[in-house]
Amino acid sequence: MDDTTLIDSTCENPDSYEEGEPRTPPEVIERLKAILREATTITGEAVPPGDVYPYFGELSVTWRNGTKMLRLTSFSDRESSRLDFGSSSCGALANYEFDPQANGKALSEKLSWLTGFVQSHNS
């Protein structure tokens, strides 16, 4: 299952939310999916599956490789998305940096960092 399909099924599943938690707004879902599509277009390869988490109107996809972690988050209170990346400890980002203006190019570069592979770019 690709990330866009996983995003849709996760956000539509009532079990993904706590009681009383607001559902992720459609514009937040679409913003995150657009970044994933852009990264796929740039690299010519599908973005690897990650873990999808809705959280009180936000939506994130997290990828892990060893102690490295990369998280793309789309927020309901602003029209931008953010990339957090760094080393993880016990499943949480411990030492990390962030890019406050995430886009497909930045995501494809950080996925290369995460996996240790250099992806071929079509642009």
C-alpha positions as CSV (number, residue, x, y, z in Angstrom):
1,M,0.0,0.0,0.0
2,D,1.4,3.4,-1.0
3,D,1.5,6.3,1.4
4,T,-1.4,8.2,-0.2
5,T,-3.7,5.2,0.1
6,L,-2.5,4.6,3.6
7,I,-3.1,8.2,4.5
8,D,-6.7,8.0,3.2
9,S,-7.5,4.7,5.0
10,T,-5.9,6.0,8.3
11,C,-7.7,9.3,8.2
12,E,-11.1,7.6,7.4
13,N,-10.7,5.0,10.2
14,P,-12.4,6.1,13.4
15,D,-10.0,4.0,15.4
16,S,-7.1,6.4,14.4
17,Y,-8.6,9.1,16.6
18,E,-9.1,9.4,20.3
19,E,-12.6,10.1,21.7
20,G,-13.4,13.8,21.0
21,E,-10.3,14.3,18.8
22,P,-11.0,16.4,15.7
23,R,-10.7,14.7,12.4
24,T,-7.9,15.8,10.1
25,P,-9.2,18.4,7.7
26,P,-9.2,17.5,3.9
27,E,-6.8,20.4,3.1
28,V,-4.2,19.1,5.5
29,I,-4.5,15.6,4.0
30,E,-4.2,16.9,0.5
31,R,-1.2,19.2,1.3
32,L,0.7,16.2,2.7
33,K,-0.2,14.0,-0.3
34,A,0.9,16.7,-2.7
35,I,4.4,16.7,-1.2
36,L,4.6,12.9,-1.5
37,R,3.5,13.1,-5.1
38,E,6.0,15.9,-5.8
39,A,8.8,13.8,-4.3
40,T,7.8,10.8,-6.4
41,T,7.8,13.0,-9.6
42,I,11.3,14.4,-8.7
43,T,12.9,11.0,-8.1
44,G,10.9,8.9,-10.5
45,E,10.4,6.4,-7.7
46,A,7.6,5.9,-5.2
47,V,8.1,7.3,-1.8
48,P,8.7,4.3,0.6
49,P,5.8,3.5,3.0
50,G,6.0,5.3,6.3
51,D,3.9,5.3,9.5
52,V,0.9,7.6,9.2
53,Y,-0.4,9.4,12.3
54,P,-3.3,11.9,12.6
55,Y,-3.1,14.0,15.7
56,F,-5.7,16.7,16.6
57,G,-6.0,18.1,13.1
58,E,-2.4,17.5,12.1
59,L,-1.1,14.6,10.0
60,S,2.3,13.1,9.8
61,V,4.2,10.4,8.0
62,T,7.3,9.0,9.8
63,W,10.1,7.0,8.2
64,R,12.8,5.2,10.2
65,N,16.1,3.5,9.4
66,G,18.3,2.4,12.3
67,T,18.6,5.4,14.6
68,K,17.7,7.9,11.8
69,M,14.1,9.3,11.7
70,L,12.4,11.5,9.2
71,R,8.9,13.0,9.9
72,L,6.8,15.0,7.5
73,T,4.0,16.9,9.2
74,S,1.1,19.0,7.8
75,F,-0.7,21.3,10.2
76,S,-4.3,22.5,10.4
77,D,-3.4,25.9,11.7
78,R,-1.1,27.0,8.9
79,E,-0.7,26.5,5.1
80,S,2.7,24.9,5.4
81,S,4.3,21.5,6.2
82,R,7.5,20.7,8.1
83,L,10.2,18.1,7.9
84,D,11.9,16.9,11.1
85,F,15.0,14.8,10.7
86,G,17.7,13.4,13.0
87,S,18.5,10.6,15.3
88,S,15.8,8.8,17.3
89,S,15.9,7.4,20.8
90,C,13.1,5.1,22.0
91,G,11.0,6.0,19.0
92,A,11.1,9.8,19.4
93,L,13.3,12.3,17.7
94,A,16.2,13.0,20.1
95,N,18.7,15.2,18.2
96,Y,17.0,16.7,15.2
97,E,16.8,19.6,12.8
98,F,13.8,20.8,10.9
99,D,12.9,22.4,7.6
100,P,9.8,24.6,8.2
101,Q,8.9,24.8,4.5
102,A,8.7,21.1,3.5
103,N,8.2,20.3,-0.2
104,G,8.8,17.4,-2.5
105,K,12.4,18.3,-3.3
106,A,13.3,18.6,0.4
107,L,11.5,15.3,1.2
108,S,13.3,13.4,-1.6
109,E,16.7,14.7,-0.3
110,K,15.9,13.7,3.2
111,L,14.7,10.3,2.2
112,S,18.1,9.8,0.4
113,W,19.8,10.8,3.7
114,L,17.6,8.4,5.6
115,T,18.2,5.4,3.4
116,G,21.8,6.2,2.6
117,F,21.1,5.8,-1.1
118,V,21.6,8.5,-3.7
119,Q,18.4,8.7,-5.8
120,S,18.4,9.6,-9.4
121,H,16.7,12.9,-10.0
122,N,14.7,13.7,-13.2
123,S,15.2,17.4,-12.7
